[in-house]
Amino acid sequence: MRPTNRITPEWIETLKENEIFVFGCRNSGKHFDGASAFALDNFGAIMGQREGRQGQSYAIPTIGGIIGLKEIRQSVKTFTQYAAKHPELHFLVTPIGCGGGCCESWEIAPMFRNASKLSNVSLPKVFWDELDEGGNT
C-alpha cells in the first residue's frame, strides 16, 4: 500500500537540505541528457561518476555498455542499503530507466520493493502503481 506522503513529485526544481535526487544515468557516468543532465546542472552530480551519492543526488546506472536488468537490480540493492544507513536523508527516486533508459516501469518498480519499505524513500507514482499490483522482482 502506497503512503501518499512518499510519492516523488513529477517535476523537481529544488530540494530541501536533507533531500537527495535519485536518477538513472549512463554506465559511463556521462550525464548528457534527461534527469542525469538535470542532476549535473542542479544537484551536484559529477560528470564521469556512474553510481552512488554525488552532492545532493544519487546515480543509478540504467543504460549503456553491459547494463541490463541484473545490473540495475544490483545497483538498486546498493542504493537501498545506502538509504537504510542514512535515515536523516530523504531520497526522491525518479522513474529511473523508464525515460531514455532501456526499460518499462513494470520491469523496474519491483526492484524498489525493499526501498519502498523505508520511510525515507519516495517513489514515482508509476512505481507505486506497479508495486500495488504485486509486481515481482
C-alpha positions as CSV (number, residue, x, y, z in Angstrom):
1,M,0.0,0.0,0.0
2,R,1.4,3.3,-1.0
3,P,2.0,6.1,1.5
4,T,0.6,9.2,-0.1
5,N,3.3,11.4,1.5
6,R,6.1,9.3,-0.3
7,I,5.2,9.9,-3.9
8,T,8.0,11.6,-5.8
9,P,6.8,14.8,-7.4
10,E,6.6,14.6,-11.2
11,W,8.9,17.6,-11.5
12,I,11.6,18.6,-9.0
13,E,13.1,22.0,-9.3
14,T,14.6,22.5,-5.8
15,L,15.5,20.2,-2.9
16,K,15.3,20.7,0.8
17,E,18.6,20.4,2.6
18,N,18.1,16.8,3.5
19,E,16.6,15.7,0.1
20,I,18.5,13.6,-2.5
21,F,17.5,13.4,-6.2
22,V,17.9,9.8,-7.3
23,F,18.3,9.5,-11.1
24,G,19.2,7.0,-13.8
25,C,22.3,7.5,-15.9
26,R,24.6,6.1,-18.5
27,N,27.0,3.4,-17.4
28,S,29.9,5.7,-18.4
29,G,28.7,8.4,-16.0
30,K,28.4,10.9,-18.8
31,H,25.4,13.0,-17.7
32,F,24.4,14.5,-21.1
33,D,20.6,14.4,-21.0
34,G,17.4,13.8,-19.1
35,A,17.4,13.5,-15.3
36,S,21.2,13.0,-15.3
37,A,21.9,16.3,-17.0
38,F,19.4,18.0,-14.6
39,A,21.2,16.5,-11.7
40,L,24.6,17.6,-13.1
41,D,23.3,21.2,-13.6
42,N,21.3,21.5,-10.3
43,F,22.1,18.9,-7.7
44,G,25.8,18.2,-7.7
45,A,26.1,15.2,-10.0
46,I,29.7,14.6,-11.1
47,M,30.5,14.0,-14.8
48,G,32.1,10.6,-15.1
49,Q,30.7,9.2,-11.8
50,R,28.4,6.4,-12.8
51,E,26.9,5.4,-9.4
52,G,26.3,6.5,-5.9
53,R,26.0,9.7,-4.0
54,Q,27.1,12.9,-5.8
55,G,26.3,16.1,-4.0
56,Q,22.5,16.2,-3.5
57,S,21.9,13.4,-5.9
58,Y,22.4,9.7,-6.2
59,A,23.1,8.0,-9.6
60,I,21.9,4.5,-10.6
61,P,23.3,3.3,-14.0
62,T,20.5,2.1,-16.3
63,I,21.8,2.2,-19.8
64,G,25.0,1.7,-21.8
65,G,27.7,-0.9,-22.1
66,I,26.8,-4.1,-20.3
67,I,23.9,-2.7,-18.3
68,G,20.8,-5.0,-18.1
69,L,18.2,-5.8,-15.6
70,K,20.6,-7.8,-13.5
71,E,23.0,-4.9,-13.1
72,I,20.2,-2.4,-12.5
73,R,18.8,-4.7,-9.8
74,Q,22.2,-4.9,-8.0
75,S,22.6,-1.1,-8.2
76,V,19.1,-0.6,-6.7
77,K,20.0,-3.0,-3.9
78,T,23.2,-0.9,-3.2
79,F,21.0,2.2,-3.2
80,T,18.5,0.6,-0.8
81,Q,21.3,-0.3,1.6
82,Y,22.7,3.3,1.4
83,A,19.2,4.8,2.0
84,A,18.8,2.5,5.0
85,K,22.1,3.7,6.5
86,H,21.1,7.3,6.1
87,P,17.7,7.8,7.7
88,E,18.5,11.5,8.1
89,L,18.2,11.9,4.3
90,H,15.0,11.7,2.2
91,F,15.5,10.1,-1.3
92,L,13.3,11.2,-4.2
93,V,13.5,8.4,-6.7
94,T,12.7,9.4,-10.3
95,P,11.4,6.8,-12.8
96,I,14.9,5.5,-13.5
97,G,15.4,3.5,-16.6
98,C,12.0,4.4,-18.0
99,G,12.6,7.5,-20.0
100,G,15.7,7.4,-22.1
101,G,16.6,4.1,-20.4
102,C,16.1,0.6,-21.5
103,C,13.1,-0.5,-19.5
104,E,9.4,-0.2,-18.6
105,S,8.1,0.7,-15.2
106,W,6.8,-2.9,-14.7
107,E,10.4,-4.1,-15.0
108,I,12.0,-1.5,-12.7
109,A,9.4,-0.9,-10.0
110,P,9.6,-4.3,-8.3
111,M,13.4,-3.8,-7.8
112,F,12.4,-1.0,-5.4
113,R,10.1,-3.2,-3.2
114,N,12.6,-3.2,-0.3
115,A,13.3,0.5,-0.7
116,S,9.5,1.2,-0.6
117,K,9.5,-0.1,3.0
118,L,11.9,2.7,4.1
119,S,10.2,5.8,5.4
120,N,12.9,8.0,3.9
121,V,12.4,6.9,0.3
122,S,9.8,8.4,-2.1
123,L,9.0,6.6,-5.3
124,P,7.3,7.8,-8.5
125,K,3.5,7.2,-8.7
126,V,4.1,4.8,-11.6
127,F,6.3,2.6,-9.4
128,W,3.8,2.6,-6.6
129,D,1.1,1.6,-9.1
130,E,3.2,-1.4,-10.1
131,L,4.1,-2.3,-6.5
132,D,0.4,-2.1,-5.5
133,E,-0.4,-4.6,-8.3
134,G,2.1,-7.0,-6.8
135,G,4.9,-7.0,-9.5
136,N,7.7,-9.3,-8.7
137,T,11.5,-8.9,-8.9
